[in-house]
């Protein structure tokens, strides 16, 4: 299976197995985690206070330079006291980025280790791809160089009608994984026939949405190529309208998935 496109934004990454790699609703590793660490959800929620205090400390040290009012001493004292209470309750290592997950590893893990535990290691390529787009590294810059018409290259700085297939499908795969985990978390390892049927139906909608995204990308690319032959690479409103039409179709299917998930 293609993990991620090196230089193309229109690779049908799902391959022959389609969305089946979004993982089954209930994995044996997660069942073990749930049964052995019943307080994991509470640790995760409590950890937000660690992040909140760290953010406040950074803001407080830069408030003057930013020309903004700092937090009051009372506010900082309250947040620091809550942090200290949590460190005493759990451990001093609880203050680390993923300190809430220490019971799973016997130490503070990194993001890659959490990814592997969740059986999502195969999606690391997409995580890196998205990170390149978010952060201002040289790879992110390179990914936003496009070629049009006469072979001229340009850097994408505004809106675009290309490259929606994979990000759109990946967002829906993540939604589907979250839904399956939510349903499975209260099932003691066994899905009811109704839940199983619901997950299978949503999988069908997910595949339809993937088809819409991929078809839309193909049509837009073809329209760009035809337009480039006629105009030497200048973009037209018709191409943008074509993209908007397929995007609307994909959004409509995504809406059906979201409504089904809420039922």
MARFIMI-926318 format. One record per atom (N, C-alpha, C): residue in three letters; x, y, z. Coordinates in steps of 0.05 Angstrom, whole numbers, padded with zeros to 5 digits, always signed. Example, Ala and Ser with C-alpha at 12.3 -4.5 7.8 and 13.67 -1.06 7.14 Angstrom:
ALA+00264-00114+00156 ALA+00246-00090+00156 ALA+00264-00066+00156 SER+00257-00045+00142 SER+00273-00021+00143 SER+00258+00001+00157 
//
This chain:
UNK+00017-00024+00000 UNK+00000+00000+00000 UNK+00018+00025+00000 UNK+00010+00045-00016 UNK+00025+00070-00017 UNK+00020+00085+00010 UNK+00042+00091+00024 UNK+00039+00104+00050 UNK+00035+00134+00047 UNK+00051+00146+00030 UNK+00046+00175+00026 UNK+00059+00184+00000 UNK+00048+00203-00013 UNK+00058+00212-00039 UNK+00083+00229-00035 UNK+00105+00221-00048 UNK+00130+00236-00045 UNK+00127+00264-00058 UNK+00116+00265-00081 UNK+00115+00291-00095 UNK+00088+00296-00109 UNK+00069+00277-00106 UNK+00044+00280-00119 UNK+00021+00284-00099 UNK+00002+00300-00106 UNK-00021+00304-00088 UNK-00045+00289-00098 UNK-00042+00270-00115 UNK-00066+00256-00126 UNK-00061+00226-00127 UNK-00048+00215-00107 UNK-00043+00186-00106 UNK-00066+00174-00091 UNK-00078+00153-00102 UNK-00100+00139-00088 UNK-00087+00120-00068 UNK-00082+00130-00044 UNK-00065+00116-00024 UNK-00078+00091-00013 UNK-00104+00088-00015 UNK-00117+00065-00001 UNK-00111+00038-00014 UNK-00104+00038-00040 UNK-00098+00013-00053 UNK-00120-00006-00053 UNK-00113-00032-00056 UNK-00134-00052-00060 UNK-00150-00057-00034 UNK-00138-00052-00011 UNK-00153-00057+00014 UNK-00172-00035+00022 UNK-00169-00013+00007 UNK-00186+00011+00012 UNK-00184+00019+00041 UNK-00207+00023+00055 UNK-00205+00035+00082 UNK-00203+00014+00104 UNK-00198-00011+00097 UNK-00196-00031+00117 UNK-00172-00027+00135 UNK-00153-00011+00127 UNK-00130-00006+00144 UNK-00135+00015+00165 UNK-00160+00024+00167 UNK-00166+00043+00189 UNK-00169+00029+00215 UNK-00163+00002+00216 UNK-00163-00014+00240 UNK-00190-00024+00247 UNK-00191-00047+00259 UNK-00217-00059+00268 UNK-00226-00044+00292 UNK-00253-00045+00297 UNK-00264-00030+00320 UNK-00251-00036+00347 UNK-00244-00061+00351 UNK-00234-00068+00377 UNK-00208-00083+00374 UNK-00186-00072+00384 UNK-00161-00086+00383 UNK-00154-00098+00410 UNK-00140-00121+00409 UNK-00133-00135+00434 UNK-00115-00118+00451 UNK-00097-00102+00439 UNK-00078-00085+00455 UNK-00094-00065+00470 UNK-00115-00053+00458 UNK-00129-00032+00473 UNK-00147-00045+00495 UNK-00157-00069+00490 UNK-00172-00082+00511 UNK-00155-00086+00535 UNK-00130-00094+00531 UNK-00112-00098+00553 UNK-00106-00072+00568 UNK-00102-00050+00552 UNK-00097-00024+00564 UNK-00121-00016+00581 UNK-00145-00019+00571 UNK-00169-00011+00586 UNK-00172-00026+00612 UNK-00167-00052+00612 UNK-00172-00068+00635 UNK-00150-00064+00656 UNK-00125-00059+00648 UNK-00103-00057+00667 UNK-00099-00028+00678 UNK-00110-00008+00664 UNK-00106+00019+00672 UNK-00132+00035+00672 UNK-00149+00029+00691 UNK-00175+00041+00691 UNK-00174+00071+00696 UNK-00152+00081+00707 UNK-00151+00110+00713 UNK-00138+00125+00690 UNK-00133+00113+00667 UNK-00118+00126+00646 UNK-00133+00150+00635 UNK-00159+00148+00632 UNK-00174+00171+00622 UNK-00173+00195+00642 UNK-00174+00189+00667 UNK-00172+00210+00687 UNK-00144+00223+00687 UNK-00123+00207+00684 UNK-00096+00218+00681 UNK-00094+00236+00657 UNK-00105+00227+00635 UNK-00104+00243+00610 UNK-00118+00270+00614 UNK-00141+00270+00627 UNK-00156+00295+00631 UNK-00141+00313+00651 UNK-00130+00301+00672 UNK-00115+00316+00692 UNK-00090+00329+00679 UNK-00079+00317+00659 UNK-00054+00327+00648 UNK-00058+00354+00634 UNK-00083+00361+00628 UNK-00088+00387+00616 UNK-00079+00410+00634 UNK-00079+00405+00660 UNK-00071+00426+00679 UNK-00040+00430+00678 UNK-00026+00408+00671 UNK+00003+00411+00667 UNK+00009+00428+00643 UNK-00005+00423+00621 UNK-00001+00439+00597 UNK-00010+00468+00601 UNK-00032+00472+00616 UNK-00042+00499+00621 UNK-00022+00515+00637 UNK-00010+00503+00657 UNK+00009+00518+00673 UNK+00034+00524+00658 UNK+00044+00505+00641 UNK+00067+00509+00625 UNK+00062+00532+00605 UNK+00039+00533+00593 UNK+00032+00555+00575 UNK+00031+00581+00589 UNK+00020+00581+00613 UNK+00018+00606+00629 UNK+00046+00616+00636 UNK+00064+00598+00644 UNK+00091+00606+00651 UNK+00105+00620+00627 UNK+00102+00608+00603 UNK+00114+00620+00580 UNK+00103+00647+00573 UNK+00076+00649+00575 UNK+00063+00675+00569 UNK+00072+00696+00590 UNK+00073+00687+00615 UNK+00080+00706+00637 UNK+00108+00718+00633 UNK+00126+00702+00623 UNK+00154+00712+00620 UNK+00156+00730+00595 UNK+00136+00730+00577 UNK+00138+00746+00553 UNK+00117+00767+00551 UNK+00100+00769+00571 UNK+00077+00788+00570 UNK+00086+00817+00566 UNK+00108+00825+00580 UNK+00117+00852+00578 UNK+00126+00859+00549 UNK+00141+00841+00537 UNK+00151+00845+00510 UNK+00128+00845+00490 UNK+00107+00831+00496 UNK+00084+00830+00479 UNK+00065+00854+00482 UNK+00071+00869+00503 UNK+00053+00892+00509 UNK+00026+00884+00520 UNK+00025+00861+00534 UNK+00000+00851+00544 UNK+00001+00849+00575 UNK-00022+00849+00587 UNK-00023+00847+00616 UNK-00016+00819+00625 UNK+00002+00815+00644 UNK+00008+00788+00653 UNK-00015+00777+00670 UNK-00014+00751+00676 UNK-00034+00740+00694 UNK-00028+00750+00722 UNK-00048+00750+00738 UNK-00045+00760+00766 UNK-00030+00739+00782 UNK-00018+00748+00804 UNK-00004+00729+00822 UNK-00023+00707+00832 UNK-00048+00715+00837 UNK-00067+00695+00847 UNK-00073+00674+00826 UNK-00075+00682+00801 UNK-00080+00662+00780 UNK-00056+00644+00777 UNK-00032+00655+00777 UNK-00008+00638+00774 UNK-00005+00619+00797 UNK-00011+00629+00821 UNK-00009+00613+00845 UNK-00029+00589+00844 UNK-00053+00595+00835 UNK-00073+00574+00833 UNK-00065+00552+00814 UNK-00054+00560+00790 UNK-00046+00540+00771 UNK-00022+00524+00780 UNK-00003+00538+00793 UNK+00021+00524+00803 UNK+00014+00505+00825 UNK-00005+00512+00842 UNK-00013+00495+00864 UNK-00027+00470+00853 UNK-00043+00473+00833 UNK-00056+00450+00821 UNK-00036+00431+00808 UNK-00016+00443+00795 UNK+00005+00427+00783 UNK+00020+00411+00804 UNK+00027+00424+00826 UNK+00041+00410+00847 UNK+00025+00388+00860 UNK-00001+00393+00862 UNK-00019+00372+00873 UNK-00019+00348+00855 UNK-00020+00352+00829 UNK-00020+00330+00810 UNK+00007+00315+00810 UNK+00028+00330+00813 UNK+00055+00317+00813 UNK+00058+00299+00838 UNK+00046+00309+00860 UNK+00047+00292+00885 UNK+00029+00268+00882 UNK+00006+00271+00869 UNK-00013+00249+00865 UNK-00002+00228+00847 UNK+00011+00236+00825 UNK+00020+00216+00805 UNK+00050+00211+00807 UNK+00066+00231+00800 UNK+00096+00229+00802 UNK+00107+00255+00790 UNK+00132+00260+00795 UNK+00144+00284+00784 UNK+00146+00282+00753 UNK+00148+00258+00743 UNK+00149+00254+00714 UNK+00122+00260+00700 UNK+00101+00263+00716 UNK+00075+00269+00704 UNK+00076+00296+00689 UNK+00095+00313+00695 UNK+00098+00339+00682 UNK+00108+00337+00653 UNK+00118+00314+00645 UNK+00129+00311+00618 UNK+00106+00311+00598 UNK+00114+00314+00572 UNK+00093+00318+00552 UNK+00072+00296+00551 UNK+00080+00272+00555 UNK+00061+00249+00555 UNK+00062+00235+00581 UNK+00065+00250+00603 UNK+00066+00239+00629 UNK+00042+00223+00637 UNK+00019+00230+00626 UNK-00005+00215+00632 UNK-00003+00185+00624 UNK+00014+00179+00605 UNK+00016+00152+00594 UNK+00038+00135+00607 UNK+00050+00145+00629 UNK+00072+00130+00642 UNK+00064+00102+00650 UNK+00040+00097+00661 UNK+00034+00069+00668 UNK+00035+00049+00645 UNK+00031+00059+00621 UNK+00032+00041+00597 UNK+00060+00032+00590 UNK+00080+00047+00599 UNK+00107+00041+00590 UNK+00127+00039+00614 UNK+00118+00047+00637 UNK+00136+00048+00660 UNK+00155+00072+00660 UNK+00150+00090+00641 UNK+00166+00115+00638 UNK+00149+00133+00620 UNK+00159+00158+00617 UNK+00145+00176+00599 UNK+00151+00170+00570 UNK+00132+00163+00553 UNK+00137+00155+00526 UNK+00139+00179+00507 UNK+00147+00174+00483 UNK+00145+00195+00462 UNK+00121+00190+00444 UNK+00116+00208+00425 UNK+00093+00205+00408 UNK+00094+00180+00391 UNK+00118+00173+00381 UNK+00120+00150+00364 UNK+00112+00124+00379 UNK+00120+00123+00404 UNK+00113+00099+00420 UNK+00083+00097+00425 UNK+00070+00120+00429 UNK+00041+00120+00432 UNK+00027+00111+00406 UNK+00039+00120+00384 UNK+00028+00114+00358 UNK+00030+00084+00353 UNK+00052+00071+00360 UNK+00055+00043+00357 UNK+00036+00027+00375 UNK+00033+00036+00400 UNK+00014+00023+00418 UNK-00014+00023+00408 UNK-00022+00045+00394 UNK-00049+00048+00383 UNK-00052+00034+00357 UNK-00031+00019+00348 UNK-00031+00005+00322 UNK-00036+00024+00298 UNK-00024+00048+00300 UNK-00027+00068+00279 UNK+00000+00075+00267 UNK+00020+00058+00270 UNK+00046+00064+00260 UNK+00046+00067+00230 UNK+00028+00053+00216 UNK+00027+00054+00187 UNK+00019+00081+00176 UNK+00008+00098+00194 UNK+00000+00125+00186 UNK+00021+00147+00191 UNK+00044+00139+00201 UNK+00065+00158+00207 UNK+00073+00175+00183 UNK+00073+00163+00159 UNK+00079+00179+00135 UNK+00060+00202+00132 UNK+00035+00198+00137 UNK+00015+00220+00135 UNK+00019+00241+00157 UNK+00026+00232+00180 UNK+00032+00250+00202 UNK+00056+00268+00195 UNK+00076+00256+00183 UNK+00100+00272+00175 UNK+00092+00291+00152 UNK+00076+00281+00133 UNK+00068+00298+00111 UNK+00053+00323+00121 UNK+00034+00318+00139 UNK+00018+00340+00151 UNK+00036+00360+00166 UNK+00056+00349+00180 UNK+00075+00365+00195 UNK+00091+00383+00177 UNK+00099+00372+00154 UNK+00114+00388+00134 UNK+00097+00412+00125 UNK+00071+00407+00122 UNK+00054+00429+00112 UNK+00049+00450+00134 UNK+00049+00441+00159 UNK+00043+00460+00181 UNK+00068+00476+00189 UNK+00091+00463+00190 UNK+00115+00477+00199 UNK+00131+00487+00176 UNK+00147+00507+00181 UNK+00161+00521+00160 UNK+00189+00509+00154 UNK+00189+00484+00148 UNK+00214+00471+00141 UNK+00218+00471+00111 UNK+00242+00463+00102 UNK+00248+00463+00074 UNK+00231+00443+00058 UNK+00224+00420+00071 UNK+00207+00400+00058 UNK+00179+00411+00053 UNK+00169+00426+00072 UNK+00142+00438+00068 UNK+00143+00458+00045 UNK+00164+00473+00043 UNK+00167+00491+00021 UNK+00167+00476-00006 UNK+00182+00455-00007 UNK+00185+00439-00031 UNK+00158+00427-00040 UNK+00142+00418-00020 UNK+00116+00406-00026 UNK+00096+00426-00038 UNK+00102+00451-00035 UNK+00084+00472-00046 UNK+00094+00485-00071 UNK+00111+00471-00086 UNK+00120+00480-00112 UNK+00104+00465-00133 UNK+00090+00479-00150 UNK+00074+00467-00171 UNK+00083+00474-00199 UNK+00076+00458-00218 UNK+00083+00463-00246 UNK+00057+00467-00262 UNK+00056+00486-00279 UNK+00033+00492-00295 UNK+00040+00496-00324 UNK+00022+00488-00342 UNK+00023+00495-00370 UNK+00050+00493-00384 UNK+00064+00515-00386 UNK+00088+00516-00402 UNK+00112+00506-00388 UNK+00109+00493-00364 UNK+00131+00482-00349 UNK+00142+00501-00328 UNK+00130+00524-00326 UNK+00138+00543-00305 UNK+00130+00533-00278 UNK+00147+00538-00258 UNK+00142+00529-00230 UNK+00133+00554-00214 UNK+00116+00549-00195 UNK+00107+00570-00177 UNK+00102+00559-00149 UNK+00103+00576-00129 UNK+00098+00568-00102 UNK+00069+00575-00094 UNK+00056+00556-00083 UNK+00028+00560-00075 UNK+00027+00577-00049 UNK+00014+00600-00051 UNK+00012+00618-00028 UNK-00017+00624-00021 UNK-00036+00616-00037 UNK-00064+00622-00031 UNK-00081+00598-00033 UNK-00106+00601-00040 UNK-00125+00578-00042 UNK-00118+00562-00066 UNK-00126+00537-00065 UNK-00121+00518-00087 UNK-00144+00500-00090 UNK-00148+00489-00114 UNK-00169+00470-00119 UNK-00157+00441-00123 UNK-00132+00437-00115 UNK-00119+00411-00118 UNK-00111+00400-00091 UNK-00107+00374-00090 UNK-00095+00361-00067 UNK-00114+00356-00044 UNK-00140+00354-00049 UNK-00159+00350-00027 UNK-00164+00320-00021 UNK-00157+00303-00040 UNK-00165+00275-00037 UNK-00154+00262-00012 UNK-00128+00262-00009 UNK-00117+00248+00014 UNK-00122+00261+00041 UNK-00117+00288+00044 UNK-00124+00300+00069 UNK-00153+00296+00077 UNK-00171+00299+00057 UNK-00200+00295+00063 UNK-00206+00267+00072 UNK-00196+00247+00058 UNK-00201+00220+00065 UNK-00188+00213+00092 UNK-00164+00223+00097 UNK-00151+00217+00123 UNK-00167+00228+00146 UNK-00179+00252+00143 UNK-00195+00264+00164 UNK-00219+00246+00170 UNK-00231+00234+00149 UNK-00254+00216+00154 UNK-00245+00190+00166 UNK-00222+00180+00158 UNK-00211+00155+00170 UNK-00207+00160+00200 UNK-00196+00183+00207 UNK-00192+00189+00236 UNK-00219+00190+00251 UNK-00239+00202+00238 UNK-00265+00203+00250 UNK-00276+00175+00254 UNK-00272+00158+00234 UNK-00282+00130+00236 UNK-00268+00115+00258 UNK-00242+00118+00260 UNK-00226+00105+00281 UNK-00236+00114+00309 UNK-00241+00139+00311 UNK-00250+00150+00337 UNK-00277+00138+00344 UNK-00295+00137+00324 UNK-00322+00126+00329 UNK-00320+00096+00337 UNK-00303+00081+00323 UNK-00301+00052+00329 UNK-00290+00048+00357 UNK-00270+00065+00365 UNK-00259+00063+00392 UNK-00279+00070+00413 UNK-00296+00090+00407 UNK-00316+00099+00426 UNK-00337+00077+00430 UNK-00345+00065+00408 UNK-00365+00043+00410 UNK-00353+00019+00425 UNK-00328+00012+00417 UNK-00316-00011+00429 UNK-00308-00008+00458 UNK-00304+00017+00467 UNK-00295+00021+00495 UNK-00315+00011+00516 UNK-00341+00011+00508 UNK-00361+00002+00528 UNK-00372-00025+00522 UNK-00358-00040+00505 UNK-00370-00066+00496 UNK-00357-00090+00509 UNK-00337-00087+00526 UNK-00323-00109+00538 UNK-00312-00128+00518 UNK-00304-00118+00495 UNK-00292-00134+00474 UNK-00312-00146+00455 UNK-00338-00143+00459 UNK-00358-00155+00442 UNK-00376-00133+00430 UNK-00379-00133+00404 UNK-00396-00114+00391 UNK-00424-00127+00388 UNK-00445-00111+00392 UNK-00472-00120+00387 UNK-00476-00121+00357 UNK-00494-00138+00347 UNK-00499-00138+00318 UNK-00507-00110+00307 UNK-00521-00095+00323 UNK-00529-00068+00314 UNK-00505-00050+00311 UNK-00487-00051+00331 UNK-00463-00034+00329 UNK-00445-00043+00306 UNK-00442-00069+00302 UNK-00426-00079+00281 UNK-00437-00070+00254 UNK-00463-00073+00251 UNK-00476-00064+00226 UNK-00473-00035+00221 UNK-00475-00019+00242 UNK-00471+00010+00240 UNK-00443+00017+00230 UNK-00423+00004+00242 UNK-00395+00008+00234 UNK-00390+00000+00205 UNK-00403-00022+00197 UNK-00399-00030+00169 UNK-00413-00010+00150 UNK-00436+00000+00158 UNK-00449+00020+00141 UNK-00433+00045+00138 UNK-00421+00054+00160 UNK-00404+00078+00159 UNK-00380+00073+00142 UNK-00370+00048+00142 UNK-00347+00042+00125 UNK-00354+00045+00096 UNK-00378+00037+00088 UNK-00387+00040+00061 UNK-00388+00070+00053 UNK-00399+00086+00071 UNK-00400+00115+00066 UNK-00371+00127+00064 UNK-00353+00116+00080 UNK-00325+00125+00079 UNK-00313+00119+00052 UNK-00318+00095+00042 UNK-00308+00088+00015 UNK-00320+00105-00007 UNK-00346+00112-00004 UNK-00359+00129-00024 UNK-00346+00157-00024 UNK-00340+00167+00000 UNK-00328+00193+00002 UNK-00300+00192-00010 UNK-00285+00171-00005 UNK-00259+00169-00018 UNK-00261+00169-00048 UNK-00281+00155-00059 UNK-00285+00155-00088 UNK-00290+00183-00098 UNK-00307+00198-00083 UNK-00314+00225-00091 UNK-00289+00243-00091 UNK-00273+00241-00070 UNK-00248+00257-00069 UNK-00229+00251-00092 UNK-00225+00225-00096 UNK-00206+00217-00117 UNK-00216+00225-00145 UNK-00242+00220-00150 UNK-00254+00228-00175 UNK-00252+00258-00179 UNK-00257+00273-00158 UNK-00255+00302-00160 UNK-00227+00311-00166 UNK-00207+00299-00154 UNK-00179+00306-00159 UNK-00172+00300-00189 UNK-00181+00277-00198 UNK-00175+00270-00226 UNK-00188+00290-00246 UNK-00213+00297-00241 UNK-00227+00316-00259 UNK-00213+00343-00259 UNK-00206+00352-00235 UNK-00193+00378-00233 UNK-00166+00378-00247 UNK-00151+00357-00243 UNK-00124+00355-00256 UNK-00127+00355-00286 UNK-00147+00339-00296 UNK-00151+00338-00325 UNK-00160+00366-00335 UNK-00178+00379-00320 UNK-00187+00405-00329 UNK-00164+00425-00330 UNK-00146+00424-00310 UNK-00123+00441-00310 UNK-00105+00436-00335 UNK-00101+00411-00341 UNK-00084+00404-00364 UNK-00096+00415-00390 UNK-00122+00411-00393 UNK-00135+00421-00418 UNK-00134+00451-00419 UNK-00139+00464-00396 UNK-00138+00493-00396 UNK-00110+00504-00401 UNK-00090+00490-00391 UNK-00063+00498-00395 UNK-00055+00497-00424 UNK-00065+00477-00438 UNK-00059+00474-00466 UNK-00070+00498-00482 UNK-00093+00508-00473 UNK-00106+00530-00487 UNK-00095+00558-00480 UNK-00088+00561-00454 UNK-00081+00587-00444 UNK-00052+00591-00436 UNK-00037+00570-00436 UNK-00009+00572-00427 UNK-00006+00572-00397 UNK-00026+00561-00382 UNK-00023+00557-00354 UNK-00039+00575-00336 UNK-00054+00594-00346 UNK-00070+00612-00329 UNK-00094+00597-00319 UNK-00100+00600-00294 UNK-00123+00585-00282 UNK-00149+00599-00289 UNK-00171+00584-00289 UNK-00197+00595-00296 UNK-00217+00590-00274 UNK-00238+00606-00274 UNK-00259+00603-00255 UNK-00274+00576-00258 UNK-00275+00566-00283 UNK-00289+00541-00288 UNK-00275+00518-00273 UNK-00249+00518-00272 UNK-00234+00497-00258 UNK-00241+00498-00228 UNK-00241+00522-00218 UNK-00247+00526-00189 UNK-00276+00516-00183 UNK-00295+00522-00201 UNK-00322+00513-00198 UNK-00324+00483-00199 UNK-00309+00470-00216 UNK-00308+00441-00217 UNK-00299+00429-00191 UNK-00278+00441-00180 UNK-00267+00431-00155 UNK-00287+00435-00132 UNK-00300+00458-00132 UNK-00321+00464-00112 UNK-00343+00444-00113 UNK-00351+00436-00138 UNK-00373+00416-00141 UNK-00366+00389-00128 UNK-00342+00379-00134 UNK-00334+00354-00123 UNK-00329+00356-00093 UNK-00319+00379-00084 UNK-00314+00383-00056 UNK-00341+00382-00041 UNK-00362+00394-00053 UNK-00388+00395-00041 UNK-00399+00366-00038 UNK-00394+00350-00059 UNK-00404+00322-00058 UNK-00390+00307-00036 UNK-00364+00311-00033 UNK-00349+00297-00012 UNK-00359+00307+00016 UNK-00364+00333+00018 UNK-00373+00344+00044 UNK-00401+00333+00051 UNK-00417+00329+00030 UNK-00444+00318+00035 UNK-00442+00290+00046 UNK-00424+00273+00035 UNK-00421+00246+00045 UNK-00409+00247+00073 UNK-00390+00265+00077 UNK-00378+00268+00104 UNK-00399+00275+00124 UNK-00418+00292+00117 UNK-00439+00300+00134 UNK-00457+00276+00142 UNK-00461+00258+00122 UNK-00477+00234+00128 UNK-00462+00216+00148 UNK-00436+00215+00145 UNK-00420+00199+00164 UNK-00422+00211+00192 UNK-00419+00238+00194 UNK-00420+00251+00220 UNK-00447+00248+00233 UNK-00469+00250+00217 UNK-00496+00247+00229 UNK-00500+00218+00238 UNK-00490+00199+00223 UNK-00493+00171+00231 UNK-00477+00165+00256 UNK-00454+00179+00260 UNK-00438+00174+00284 UNK-00452+00185+00309 UNK-00469+00205+00306 UNK-00482+00218+00329 UNK-00506+00202+00338 UNK-00515+00184+00321 UNK-00540+00169+00328 UNK-00534+00147+00348 
//
